Amino acid sequence: MSRNRGFMSDALKYEIARELGVDDIVRTEGWGGVSSRDCGNIVRTAIEIAERSLAENK
């Protein structure tokens, strides 16, 4: 069974990781080294960006 592609682009994930200061962890350990809390913050930030984008398009 193949794995579904994520909704966020890799570029967006790396950009948000950089903003949150966890890009060093991603670079050295990969995404598996990022804590659950930081992953949650990445998702929260991505949702905020998407909501802002939708609001601007209205």
Buried (B, 14 or more C-beta within 10 A) or exposed (E): EEEEEEEBEEEBBBBBBEEBEBBEBBEEEEEEEBEEEBBEBBEEBBEEBEEEEEEEEE
